[in-house]
């Protein structure tokens, strides 16, 4: 289920790729490639409140999903460097 802090990457009618937060009418950014739009959405999720990323394919169906923790909690789960 898509929630209001989740991001959706989709292909626009003009062939460009866009990302938007769920529930928004307009895209927050537009990109030439899927990779650029996906990377932009991933950065937002990593540095903000976390959430889910949904990637829509050319057919409009969700082809992949990914989840991100809140930035404040990410540091708790990072592997510690023990190579001292």
N, C-alpha and C positions, 0 to 999 in steps of 0.2 A: 504494500500500500504506500502510495506517495504521500509524503507529509510536507508541510510548508517550509521545512529547512532542507529539503532534498532538491537536487539539481537534475535537470533533464537536458541531454544533448540530443539535438535532432537536426535533420536536414530540411532547409527551407525550400520553398518552391523555386527560388532563383539558383539553387544548387550549392549555396553556401551553408556552412554548419553554424548552429547557434547554441548557446547555453542559456537556460533560464531557470529561475527558482520555481518550484512547483506552485501553481496558482497564479503566476504572473501572466499578464497578457502579452507583454513584449519581452524579447530577449535582452539579457543584460550585456551580452557581447556576441559578435558575429565573427566567424573565422573562415579562412579559405579551405581548411581541411578538417576532417574528423579528429585527427590527432591533436591539432591545435586547440579545438574546442574542448576535447576531453581533458587535455592537460590543464587548461584554464579552470575547468570545473573542479578537477582534483585539487588544485592549489587552493581554491576557495574553501573546499571542504576540510583540507588539512589545517588551514590557518584560522578558520572560524569555528563555528559551533558543531562541526561534524555533521553527519547525516548520511544520506544515500545518494549514489550517482546512478542514473538510469540512462542507458545509451539506446536510442531508437535507430533502427536500421533504415534502409531506403524504403522499406515497405511500411514504416510507421509503427512496427511492433518492437517491443523492448527486446533487445538482443543480449544485453548484459547489464548486470547490477553490481555495485560495490558499496561497501559500508565504511564509514570513517568515524573514529572516536573524536570527541571534543579535543581541541588542541591542548587544553589543560590536563587531560588525562593521558595523552599520548606519551608524555615523558615517563609516566609511571610504568608503562609496559615496554619501553625500549630496552633492548638487551644491554646490559652493562658491559663495559670494556674491562676484561679481566686479564689483559695481556701486559700488565705492568712489570 
